[in-house]
């Protein structure tokens, strides 16, 4: 690949449409829009004793309960934490489940 007036040219002579950067300069971490609430929930989940659940008011969530549940599910799977959730009209409930 060579550069021609700010555009990268591939070995076969085609010009790349978008700007190129060095791979080492690509950001590796991403702060999703739910990071703050998910971080707080994970911290609280770590403090739960067996037989207790978090009771999170839906009004305190920055997005829908479905989107927060999805983000929490992704985060807990990455960390290897088994949790379950339930909800009613006012609250989201989160508790740890035994890992098998």
Buried (B, 14 or more C-beta within 10 A) or exposed (E): EEEEEEEBBEEEEEEEEEEEEEEEEEEEEEEEEBEEBBEEBBEEBEEBEEEEBBEBEBEEBEEEBEEBBEBBEEBBEEEEBEBEBEBEEEBBEBBBEEEE
